[in-house]
Amino acid sequence: MSELQYPADLRYTEDHEWVADKGEGVVRVGITAYAQDALGDVVYVSLPSVGDSVTAGESCGEVESTKSVSDLYSPLDGEVVAVNDTLDAEPGTVNSDPYGSGWMFEIRPSDASAIDGLMDSDAYTGSLD
């Protein structure tokens, strides 16, 4: 698994999502390199809508690949404030750039400190063994 990257500045969930603190009370969410690798070629992404309330650990979308369909889970409680519309036309971006242009959605967490409860990259990579 050494070829897959897990940036140290992100937080991670057991459901293979990453969370980046964007500042101003907003976090960006996507799926990890491990998740996109396990899924294979992503062909469709269903995201929550701006304004939706999401609950930590609950499904808020789907990622469909040539192999399977997987739920997308919210890492934190909050409100969706942005979605990555480019994934409608280019879902494969999730495979080619999972931590950059392949991000999924942004939320304004109801508790900003909840991000501290998520795993760091060492804990996440340890959970993959």
ABEGO torsion letter per residue (X at the ends): XAABBBBAABBBBAAGBBBBBAEGGBBBBBBBAAAAAAAEBBABBBBBBBGBBBBBGBBAEBBBBAABBBBBBBABBEBBABBBAAAAABAAAAAABAABAABABBBBBABAAAAAABBBAAAAAAAAX
